[in-house]
């Protein structure tokens, strides 16, 4: 296969702190010989594991980029054993536009793996992670939040995997991250995800959903900053004491956890995130907006659980995910 068109202005094998770019040529109207410039920081100190930290895989999710731009300016080489690679804005064109997908090609980076060196800009970014960055990494932390259309109870998560040793290490790092909620996920549609690419390569992969609505709160940002540091300490890459936090473990075992809209309209929630809801309970009403005098449509949840994620904007369309409920489970990291 042809080489990646991306070049790094940093040397991933040099000791010390380097700030630079992943430079991807992109010829366009306003820059004939221009490039997409993805900021990267490498902090290396001798031999040890490599942690790859990524934000803005989706461009409208902010806790990860805040935590990682902050870490990149503050982490010192003498605090590290091994290597930390920090990429706060993985899909830089999407991040710069404040959109989930890339404004260049509408590419959803988290559905573009393994990517292509001769594909779209988004596919070229995915290919560089697939063939250059993931092979260097032992541990990957990929930050997500709800973006402009979803809102979540703040959680850190890892996947149920066929390799139980890989799964156990991922759950150990989720526990160390210390978000208010921790989730074991069974991915139903995993094709093209960064998660799957990393896990198939044997990497320990941890992700988050820390809030949403296209912004970040003080509380969810603090969870991201503390969790990132805790994970690096637990992975043996950064020295220090874990700032241990209580967490509640959740599971979303099947499709009944998800409630989708079949109508367009104005949404009235009848419960809030963090509420316990019973099977058959009305979680939202959708009011048709074209005329007055019409009754709303009731959306009922198909299973009992904790109201964990919801649609964020005030108007919904058919097919929108309106609500997600989760089971409470015992801590899988306690034998
Ligand atoms: Zn996301």
Boltz pocket constraint, residues with backbone or C-beta under 6 A from the ligand:
constraints:
  - pocket:
      binder: B
      contacts: [[A, 57], [A, 58], [A, 61], [A, 143], [A, 144], [A, 145], [A, 147]]
      max_distance: 6.0
